[in-house]
Amino acid sequence: MSRFTGRVALVTGAARGIGLGIAERLATEGAAVGLFDLDDTAAREAAQQISDRHGVPTTAAACDVSDTEAVESAVAQCVQELGGLHVLVNNAGILRDNLLFKMSDEDWDLVMKVHLRGPFLMSRAAQRHLVAQRYGKIVNISSVSALGARGQANYSAAKMGVQGFTRTLAMELGPFGINVNAVAPGYVVTEMTDSMARRLQLSPEELRESSAAVQPIRRVGHPEDIAAAVAFLASEEGSYITGQTLYVDGGRTLG
């Protein structure tokens, strides 16, 4: 497939996990990709590997999505080095899990900065280019935790906020030819979920098995599962869909 030939995509939190899976999928379909992450070295290595494998232009740099100057620089770099911007995927994320009475101000504020301020800053910077060309796709990464998750008051609140943010941007940017949607992953095998398992005093394998057992399709997700959904929403095949949140969770939220 070559749904993204001639398109430029920018993915945040792209050095590993879901973000890397998304960047890889878009590249396989012809997109030039900007990979931005706090981990500069990992982002650059991933960008080089993707370019080598798929023969597409890439760029990468360190980017703190909660920092206005860093965001403006990342978007400008992507546009300058790759020749434009058509798709923005707001994926960068962190966990600072704890029960409410143990959660610090810093735990709360940092999660809000990355998961809410980050998409706000990135979308505001990107929309200038998207509006000018009257075309664009923004896909925000939410989570099934938006529906509530013990020990994740900060993360749950932020991820539900992402869904409200998505609906509002869809209303504001739709007249300019810009689709805005969100994907809410369920349990996905990544370094982040493996570290969560260890905090719960479980092995990653034990958490994966217990998570799979409560899902109708009896398996956990992988970055490729989320990347496939993002690619659809960012493509022309999804052009009549906007303001929606697609739960990609193996049926976990069915009840």
Secondary structure as UniProt FT lines:
FT   TURN            3..6
FT   STRAND          8..12
FT   HELIX           17..28
FT   TURN            29..30
FT   STRAND          32..37
FT   HELIX           40..54
FT   STRAND          58..62
FT   TURN            65..66
FT   HELIX           68..82
FT   STRAND          87..90
FT   HELIX           100..102
FT   HELIX           105..112
FT   HELIX           113..117
FT   HELIX           118..133
FT   STRAND          136..141
FT   HELIX           144..147
FT   TURN            150..151
FT   HELIX           153..173
FT   HELIX           174..176
FT   STRAND          178..185
FT   HELIX           191..199
FT   TURN            200..201
FT   HELIX           204..213
FT   TURN            216..217
FT   HELIX           223..234
FT   HELIX           236..238
FT   TURN            239..240
FT   STRAND          245..248
FT   TURN            250..251
FT   HELIX           252..254
//
